[in-house]
Amino acid sequence: MGSTENWRITPHNRNLGLPAALLAGIFWSLAGLIYRWIDTASAWQVLFYRSFSLFVALLIWLLIRYRCDIFKVLKNSGLPAVAGGACLSLAFTGYILALDNTSVANAMFALAAAPFFTAILARILLKEEISRAIWFAMSVTAIGLIIMTNGELRSGGGLGNLFAISAALGFSGMTISLRSRVEVDMLPTILYASFFASMFSALAVISSGDTFILLPMDLGFSISLGLFQIGLGFLCFTFAARHLPAVELTLLSLTEIIVGPIIVWLGIGEIPSYSTLTGGAFIMFSIVIIAILGARQPHCSTTIKTHFS
């Protein structure tokens, strides 16, 4: 039961990968609302408890699933998982700092840069072909991103967008690492990321003179960001990575930047600007394009191992 030898062999199946990628984005979209509910905790304190709770949860899951074979799973994931974890820890950090320096809508829409970074990296490192439909969708996303960030930069809020773009770059690096070894369980990538982010944020908390003592409600919200908002999202995303090309994977998970601002708007009244809504409409259109036209593209049919399928 705990052995890595009894994974079932499953073909790449876009019909499984597509909804999983969309669902991952919906889980991630909760970050802005939950972060805005936090009262007094600093960004570094939130990042620490968010990352550490995710680390503990994943470690327990991997120990239950693989037992003594956990070291074999970590070894099989190899250097790509460590590198992907480092990239994702950058994304974890950049995103929380972005939420601390700009509106939720702008922080999320700036993440639309992720498919561009992913496309370049996937083409160079994985030799994945990028169809004309994907390039068109990316172009539409670029237009939306330009419209959305224009007003923010004029108002002097560019620092938050810079943090969000760094998060997008880290997210892309992690996506490439997942796609580089689809034949093995790459959840160790998320484990490494949560560990790196926990250590880095702990040092930041100490150096800034803060403590690790939070209000009970702030602590609960911070832990929920790790266990549910990020944890469940990445379970869906790592599963989807076995079935979808890297660029399509990041484009489809952009549901986060559509749902997130709407939830915050309805939940706490943080109203996106007109330019943010207009740019978001372009990005939403690109997601629809790839969801519909992407199904017509040929996909690899090689088999992979997975205990999720």
SULPE-V211399 format. One record per run of one state. SS is the DSSP state (2 for helix, 1 for strand, 0 for the rest). FROM is the first residue (numbers start at 1). TO is the last residue. Records with the same first field share a line. If there is no record, write none. Layout:
SS: FROM-TO  FROM-TO
This chain:
0: 1-3  7-7  12-13  29-30  38-42  102-103  127-131  155-157  181-186  208-215  241-245  253-254  269-273  297-302  307-309
2: 4-6  14-28  31-37  43-101  104-126  132-154  158-180  187-207  216-240  246-252  255-268  274-296
1: 8-11  303-306
